[in-house]
Amino acid sequence: MVGSSAAGVGDTEVAVLALPRAYALDVSIAAHVFGRHPGYSVAICGDPAPARRPEADATAARAEEEAAARHLAAQLGPTRPLADAARAGIVVVPGYDDPERPVPEAVSTVLRAAVAQGARVVAVCTGVFALAASGALDGRRATTHWRYSDRLRALRPAVDVVENRLLVEDGPFVTSAGAGAGIDACLHVVRADFGSSAADGVAKDVVAPALRHAEEPQYSEVPAPDRASLRATREWAIAHVAEPLTVQRMADHSLLSRRTFVRRFTRETGLPPMRWVALQRLYHARRLLETSDWPVERVAGAAGFGSAAHFRACFRRELGVTPSAYRREFTEAEGALAGTDPTA
């Protein structure tokens, strides 16, 4: 929901945890994406690594240092103590190496404290293992990188592990697949807080796709032989979103039979054609609600929903609020970010 940040719109603290063995890419993605919007202040929270005992094995020490130099977050030192993350509005748990090894109990303590005070938590890739270890995901749905799904399920049977999804949102928790999906997860939060236009602007700044749906798969078992062939049809459908769109009409545009079109479209996007169209219409409607003063009836027509009643029903089902409430919350969020009273 727009403007739902826990710490207050325009001043949401984002704490990225500097976990042991954390992947530098995951840490930097969260810091970069959230840092591109003025509504967030970002800190990397962690405690210094304990001093190594003089008698520690030199070979093991050298191996750890080499691993850190390759892909871990050793060079991204904390800017704030780990305990400060308990007071953040958003906590990001990056992926880390060897996730079946326990993280320090202090990390679980901070996560439990942050959740108790109403924080939202984004767990990227194997970061879900640390979040699950805190008990926060018991009875909830979550995803992770496909390579680790079975291990997560075996280690944390109380978590409902969702296979092959870019990201999963369950209550205050957003879990994602690998680093690329971590960008999608962060943009998902920006979109929820400040609207589609703001998320599009951040995506442009970080040179990422503006919108990949949570329902898209992490991978396809069978590669699409001619991926570019349906891109033109998708672009055409977006340009004609206000018009009646059917599977047959899109198949005709692609010069494929209906059956072949459905098979290729689903394989390429991970979504059935009409589900993809419905999500594009919602995305277009959100942008119109954010950027225009058109009445709901006009927005419904421009986004291809036909009647205002149908639009309201679809919008509420997908987003949990009415179009008018969404616009009002977005306007209030924009006003608070600009330091003005939107009702004045």
C-alpha positions as CSV (number, residue, x, y, z in Angstrom):
1,M,0.0,0.0,0.0
2,V,1.3,3.4,-0.8
3,G,2.7,5.3,2.1
4,S,2.7,2.3,4.4
5,S,6.3,2.6,5.6
6,A,6.7,1.8,9.3
7,A,9.0,4.7,10.1
8,G,6.9,7.4,8.5
9,V,6.9,8.6,4.9
10,G,9.9,10.6,3.9
11,D,12.0,9.4,6.8
12,T,12.1,5.6,6.6
13,E,15.3,4.1,8.0
14,V,16.7,1.1,6.0
15,A,19.1,-1.1,7.8
16,V,21.1,-3.5,5.6
17,L,22.6,-6.2,7.8
18,A,26.3,-6.9,7.4
19,L,26.1,-10.6,8.1
20,P,29.2,-12.8,8.3
21,R,29.9,-14.2,4.8
22,A,27.4,-11.8,3.3
23,Y,27.6,-11.3,-0.5
24,A,28.8,-7.9,-1.3
25,L,26.5,-7.7,-4.3
26,D,23.4,-8.2,-2.2
27,V,24.5,-5.6,0.3
28,S,25.3,-3.0,-2.4
29,I,22.1,-3.7,-4.3
30,A,19.9,-2.9,-1.3
31,A,22.0,0.2,-0.4
32,H,22.0,1.5,-3.9
33,V,18.2,0.9,-4.7
34,F,16.9,2.4,-1.5
35,G,19.5,5.1,-1.6
36,R,18.2,6.4,-4.9
37,H,15.0,7.7,-3.3
38,P,14.9,10.6,-0.9
39,G,12.3,8.9,1.3
40,Y,14.8,6.5,2.7
41,S,18.0,6.8,4.8
42,V,20.2,3.8,4.5
43,A,22.8,2.3,6.9
44,I,24.8,-0.9,6.8
45,C,24.5,-2.3,10.3
46,G,26.8,-4.9,11.8
47,D,29.4,-5.5,14.5
48,P,33.1,-5.9,13.9
49,A,34.3,-9.5,13.3
50,P,35.9,-11.0,16.5
51,A,39.6,-11.0,16.6
52,R,41.2,-14.2,15.4
53,R,43.1,-16.3,17.9
54,P,46.8,-16.3,17.4
55,E,46.8,-20.1,17.2
56,A,44.2,-20.2,14.5
57,D,45.1,-22.3,11.5
58,A,46.8,-20.2,8.9
59,T,45.6,-22.2,6.0
60,A,42.0,-21.8,7.0
61,A,42.5,-18.1,7.6
62,R,44.0,-17.7,4.1
63,A,41.1,-19.6,2.5
64,E,38.5,-17.4,4.3
65,E,40.3,-14.2,3.2
66,E,40.4,-15.4,-0.4
67,A,36.7,-16.2,-0.3
68,A,36.0,-12.7,1.1
69,A,38.0,-11.1,-1.7
70,R,36.1,-13.1,-4.3
71,H,32.5,-12.4,-3.4
72,L,31.8,-11.5,0.2
73,A,31.0,-8.2,1.9
74,A,34.2,-7.8,3.9
75,Q,35.0,-4.6,2.1
76,L,31.6,-3.1,2.9
77,G,32.2,-2.3,6.5
78,P,29.2,-1.4,8.8
79,T,28.3,2.2,9.2
80,R,26.2,1.6,12.3
81,P,26.1,-1.0,15.1
82,L,24.0,-4.1,14.5
83,A,21.7,-3.2,17.4
84,D,20.6,-0.1,15.5
85,A,18.8,-2.3,13.0
86,A,16.2,-3.1,15.6
87,R,14.8,0.4,15.3
88,A,14.7,0.6,11.5
89,G,11.5,0.7,9.5
90,I,12.9,-1.7,6.8
91,V,15.6,-4.4,7.5
92,V,17.3,-6.0,4.5
93,V,18.9,-9.4,5.1
94,P,21.4,-10.0,2.2
95,G,22.4,-13.4,0.9
96,Y,25.4,-15.1,2.4
97,D,27.7,-18.0,1.8
98,D,27.1,-21.4,3.4
99,P,23.6,-20.5,4.7
100,E,23.3,-23.8,6.6
101,R,25.9,-22.6,9.0
102,P,24.2,-20.6,11.9
103,V,24.4,-16.9,12.0
104,P,25.3,-15.2,15.3
105,E,22.4,-15.2,17.8
106,A,22.7,-11.4,17.9
107,V,21.4,-11.4,14.3
108,S,18.3,-13.4,15.3
109,T,17.7,-11.2,18.3
110,V,17.9,-8.0,16.2
111,L,15.5,-9.5,13.6
112,R,13.0,-10.5,16.3
113,A,13.2,-7.1,17.9
114,A,12.7,-5.3,14.5
115,V,9.7,-7.4,13.6
116,A,8.2,-6.9,17.0
117,Q,8.3,-3.1,16.6
118,G,6.7,-3.3,13.1
119,A,9.6,-3.3,10.7
120,R,9.3,-4.8,7.2
121,V,12.0,-7.3,6.3
122,V,13.4,-8.0,2.8
123,A,15.5,-11.2,2.6
124,V,17.5,-11.6,-0.5
125,C,18.5,-15.0,-1.8
126,T,20.0,-17.1,1.1
127,G,19.2,-14.2,3.5
128,V,15.9,-16.0,4.1
129,F,17.9,-18.7,6.1
130,A,18.8,-16.1,8.7
131,L,15.3,-14.7,8.8
132,A,13.9,-18.2,9.1
133,A,16.3,-18.9,11.9
134,S,14.8,-16.1,14.0
135,G,11.4,-17.9,13.8
136,A,9.8,-15.0,12.0
137,L,8.8,-17.1,9.0
138,D,7.2,-20.0,10.8
139,G,3.8,-20.6,9.1
140,R,4.5,-18.1,6.4
141,R,5.3,-18.4,2.7
142,A,8.8,-17.6,1.4
143,T,11.1,-18.2,-1.5
144,T,14.9,-18.3,-2.1
145,H,17.3,-19.1,-4.9
146,W,16.2,-22.3,-6.6
147,R,19.5,-24.0,-5.7
148,Y,18.7,-23.7,-1.9
149,S,15.0,-24.4,-1.9
150,D,15.3,-28.0,-0.8
151,R,17.9,-27.2,1.9
152,L,15.6,-24.4,3.3
153,R,12.7,-26.8,3.4
154,A,14.7,-29.5,5.2
155,L,16.3,-27.1,7.7
156,R,13.1,-25.0,8.4
157,P,10.1,-27.3,7.9
158,A,7.8,-24.7,9.5
159,V,8.3,-22.4,6.5
160,D,6.1,-22.8,3.4
161,V,8.8,-22.7,0.7
162,V,7.5,-21.5,-2.6
163,E,9.4,-22.9,-5.6
164,N,10.6,-21.0,-8.6
165,R,9.3,-17.5,-7.8
166,L,11.1,-14.2,-8.2
167,L,9.7,-12.9,-4.9
168,V,7.1,-13.7,-2.3
169,E,5.4,-11.3,0.0
170,D,3.7,-12.5,3.1
171,G,2.7,-9.9,5.6
172,P,5.7,-7.7,6.5
173,F,8.2,-10.1,4.8
174,V,9.4,-10.0,1.2
175,T,11.7,-12.9,0.2
176,S,13.4,-13.1,-3.1
177,A,15.5,-15.4,-5.3
178,G,19.1,-14.4,-6.4
179,A,20.7,-10.9,-6.6
180,G,18.7,-9.9,-9.7
181,A,15.4,-10.7,-7.9
182,G,16.8,-8.7,-4.9
183,I,16.5,-5.6,-7.1
184,D,12.9,-6.5,-7.9
185,A,12.2,-7.0,-4.1
186,C,13.6,-3.5,-3.3
187,L,11.7,-1.9,-6.1
188,H,8.6,-3.7,-4.9
189,V,9.0,-2.0,-1.5
190,V,9.6,1.4,-3.2
191,R,6.5,0.9,-5.3
192,A,4.4,0.1,-2.2
193,D,5.7,3.1,-0.3
194,F,5.8,5.8,-3.0
195,G,3.9,4.5,-6.1
196,S,4.8,3.1,-9.5
197,S,6.2,6.4,-10.9
198,A,8.7,6.6,-8.0
199,A,9.7,2.9,-8.5
200,D,10.1,3.5,-12.2
201,G,12.4,6.4,-11.6
202,V,14.6,4.4,-9.2
203,A,14.6,1.5,-11.7
204,K,15.8,3.9,-14.4
205,D,18.6,5.2,-12.1
206,V,19.9,1.8,-11.4
207,V,19.3,0.6,-15.0
208,A,16.9,-2.2,-14.1
209,P,13.6,-3.3,-15.6
210,A,10.8,-1.2,-14.3
211,L,8.5,-4.0,-13.5
212,R,9.0,-7.8,-13.2
213,H,6.0,-9.4,-11.6
214,A,6.4,-11.4,-8.4
215,E,4.6,-14.4,-10.1
216,E,7.3,-14.7,-12.8
217,P,9.5,-17.8,-12.4
218,Q,13.2,-17.7,-11.5
219,Y,14.0,-19.8,-14.5
220,S,12.4,-21.8,-17.3
221,E,12.9,-25.5,-17.7
222,V,12.8,-25.2,-21.5
223,P,14.4,-22.2,-23.1
224,A,12.2,-20.1,-25.4
225,P,13.7,-20.6,-28.9
226,D,12.8,-17.2,-30.2
227,R,12.5,-14.9,-27.2
228,A,12.4,-11.7,-29.2
229,S,9.5,-12.8,-31.4
230,L,6.9,-12.1,-28.7
231,R,8.5,-9.0,-27.3
232,A,6.9,-7.0,-30.2
233,T,3.5,-8.5,-29.3
234,R,3.9,-7.6,-25.6
235,E,4.8,-4.0,-26.6
236,W,1.9,-3.8,-28.9
237,A,-0.5,-5.1,-26.2
238,I,0.8,-2.5,-23.7
239,A,0.3,0.3,-26.3
240,H,-3.3,-1.0,-26.8
241,V,-4.1,-1.7,-23.2
242,A,-7.2,0.4,-23.3
243,E,-8.7,-1.8,-26.0
244,P,-10.4,-5.2,-25.7
245,L,-7.5,-7.7,-25.7
246,T,-8.0,-11.4,-26.1
247,V,-5.7,-14.3,-26.5
248,Q,-6.7,-14.7,-30.1
249,R,-6.1,-11.1,-30.9
250,M,-2.6,-11.3,-29.5
251,A,-2.0,-14.6,-31.2
252,D,-3.0,-13.0,-34.5
253,H,-0.6,-10.1,-33.9
254,S,2.2,-12.6,-33.3
255,L,1.3,-14.6,-36.4
256,L,1.1,-17.8,-34.4
257,S,-1.7,-20.2,-33.8
258,R,-3.6,-19.7,-30.5
259,R,-2.1,-22.9,-29.0
260,T,1.5,-22.1,-30.0
261,F,1.1,-18.5,-28.8
262,V,-0.2,-19.5,-25.3
263,R,2.6,-22.0,-24.9
264,R,5.4,-19.6,-26.0
265,F,4.0,-16.7,-24.1
266,T,3.7,-18.6,-20.8
267,R,7.2,-20.1,-21.3
268,E,8.6,-16.6,-22.0
269,T,6.9,-14.6,-19.2
270,G,6.0,-17.3,-16.7
271,L,2.4,-16.0,-16.8
272,P,-0.7,-17.0,-18.8
273,P,-1.5,-14.3,-21.4
274,M,-4.6,-12.8,-19.8
275,R,-3.1,-12.8,-16.4
276,W,-0.2,-10.8,-17.8
277,V,-2.7,-8.4,-19.5
278,A,-4.5,-7.9,-16.2
279,L,-1.3,-7.0,-14.4
280,Q,-0.4,-4.6,-17.2
281,R,-3.8,-2.9,-16.8
282,L,-3.3,-2.6,-13.1
283,Y,0.1,-1.1,-13.5
284,H,-1.1,1.4,-16.1
285,A,-4.1,2.3,-13.8
286,R,-1.7,2.9,-10.9
287,R,0.4,5.3,-12.9
288,L,-2.7,7.2,-14.0
289,L,-4.0,7.5,-10.5
290,E,-0.6,8.8,-9.4
291,T,0.0,11.3,-12.2
292,S,-3.4,12.5,-13.3
293,D,-6.5,14.0,-11.8
294,W,-8.8,11.9,-14.0
295,P,-11.9,10.5,-12.4
296,V,-12.0,6.8,-11.6
297,E,-14.3,6.2,-14.6
298,R,-11.9,7.7,-17.1
299,V,-8.9,5.8,-15.5
300,A,-10.9,2.5,-15.8
301,G,-11.5,3.1,-19.5
302,A,-7.9,4.2,-20.3
303,A,-6.6,1.1,-18.6
304,G,-9.0,-1.3,-20.4
305,F,-11.2,-2.3,-17.5
306,G,-14.4,-1.2,-19.1
307,S,-16.7,-0.2,-16.3
308,A,-15.6,1.6,-13.1
309,A,-17.3,-1.1,-11.0
310,H,-15.2,-3.8,-12.6
311,F,-12.1,-1.7,-12.2
312,R,-12.8,-1.0,-8.5
313,A,-13.3,-4.7,-7.9
314,C,-10.1,-5.8,-9.6
315,F,-8.1,-3.1,-8.0
316,R,-9.3,-3.9,-4.5
317,R,-8.8,-7.6,-5.0
318,E,-5.2,-7.2,-6.2
319,L,-4.0,-4.2,-4.0
320,G,-6.3,-4.3,-1.0
321,V,-7.5,-0.7,-1.4
322,T,-9.9,1.1,-3.6
323,P,-8.6,3.3,-6.5
324,S,-9.7,6.5,-4.6
325,A,-8.0,5.4,-1.4
326,Y,-4.8,4.5,-3.4
327,R,-4.7,8.0,-5.0
328,R,-5.4,9.7,-1.6
329,E,-2.6,7.8,0.1
330,F,-0.2,8.5,-2.8
331,T,-1.0,12.2,-2.6
332,E,-0.4,12.3,1.1
333,A,2.9,10.4,0.7
334,E,4.1,12.8,-2.0
335,G,3.1,15.8,0.2
336,A,4.8,14.4,3.2
337,L,8.0,13.8,1.2
338,A,7.9,17.3,-0.1
339,G,7.3,18.7,3.4
340,T,3.9,20.1,2.5
341,D,0.4,19.5,3.7
342,P,-1.4,17.8,0.9
343,T,-4.8,18.7,2.4
344,A,-4.0,22.4,2.5
